[in-house]
Amino acid sequence: MLSQSHHRENQHNVRHSINKLNTPSLSLATAIITGLVYIICILFIAVAPKAAMAFFGYVLHMDLSNITRVITWGSFIVGLLFWTVGTAIYAALIARLYNGLT
């Protein structure tokens, strides 16, 4: 009987600890994946600007065909930093809120 009670208590502790998110790991993973997606997006725009604008216009339900995007090293770096840091902060806030609610 004591063993069964101890086992249930351990299961409860394990389940509760699994529900918590590791905020730094989630933030870093989100920043890395977002950075990779951003680089792919920039390459798509650089290699095929008209096709990229047509695709994104379709996704956003907007006419982007008249928009031209000039990519410089500066705009690339600023965009990369904005999206990686921004999504890392966003993921950290989500993790903190989630951990606070569990």
C-alpha positions in Angstrom: 0.0 0.0 0.0 2.8 2.4 0.9 4.6 1.6 -2.3 1.5 2.2 -4.4 0.9 5.6 -2.8 4.6 6.5 -3.3 4.3 5.5 -6.9 1.3 7.7 -7.5 3.0 10.6 -5.9 6.1 10.2 -8.2 3.9 9.9 -11.3 2.2 13.2 -10.3 5.5 14.9 -9.9 6.8 13.6 -13.2 3.6 14.7 -15.0 3.7 18.1 -13.5 7.4 18.7 -14.4 6.8 17.6 -18.0 4.2 20.3 -18.4 6.7 23.1 -17.9 8.4 24.7 -20.8 12.1 25.4 -20.8 11.9 29.1 -21.6 15.6 29.7 -22.8 15.5 26.5 -25.0 12.2 27.4 -26.6 13.4 31.0 -27.2 16.6 29.8 -28.8 15.0 27.1 -30.9 12.4 29.6 -32.1 15.1 32.2 -33.0 17.1 29.6 -34.9 14.2 28.3 -37.0 12.9 31.8 -37.6 16.4 32.9 -38.8 16.6 29.9 -41.2 13.1 30.7 -42.6 14.1 34.4 -43.0 17.2 33.5 -44.9 15.2 31.2 -47.2 12.7 34.0 -47.7 15.4 36.5 -48.6 17.0 34.1 -51.0 13.6 33.6 -52.7 13.1 37.3 -53.0 16.7 37.8 -54.3 16.6 35.0 -56.9 13.0 35.4 -58.1 11.5 38.7 -57.0 8.4 38.6 -59.2 7.6 35.0 -58.2 8.2 35.9 -54.6 5.9 38.9 -54.7 3.2 36.9 -56.5 3.5 34.1 -53.9 3.4 36.4 -50.9 0.6 38.4 -52.5 -1.4 35.2 -52.9 -0.7 34.2 -49.3 -1.7 37.7 -48.0 -4.6 38.2 -50.4 -3.0 41.4 -51.7 -1.6 42.7 -54.9 2.2 43.0 -54.4 3.1 42.8 -58.0 4.1 46.5 -58.1 6.3 46.4 -55.0 10.0 46.0 -55.6 12.2 45.0 -52.7 15.9 46.0 -52.8 17.9 43.8 -50.5 21.1 45.2 -49.1 23.5 43.6 -46.5 22.2 46.2 -44.0 18.5 45.4 -44.6 19.3 41.7 -44.4 21.1 42.0 -41.1 18.5 44.3 -39.6 15.7 42.0 -40.7 17.4 38.9 -39.5 18.0 40.5 -36.1 14.5 41.8 -35.8 12.9 38.5 -36.7 15.1 36.3 -34.6 15.2 38.5 -31.5 11.5 39.4 -31.8 10.4 35.8 -32.1 12.7 34.7 -29.3 11.1 37.3 -27.0 7.6 36.2 -28.2 8.4 32.6 -27.5 9.8 33.5 -24.0 6.6 35.4 -23.2 4.5 32.4 -24.3 6.6 30.0 -22.3 6.4 32.2 -19.2 2.6 32.6 -19.5 2.2 28.9 -20.2 4.4 27.9 -17.2 2.5 30.4 -15.0 -0.9 28.9 -16.0 0.2 25.2 -15.3 
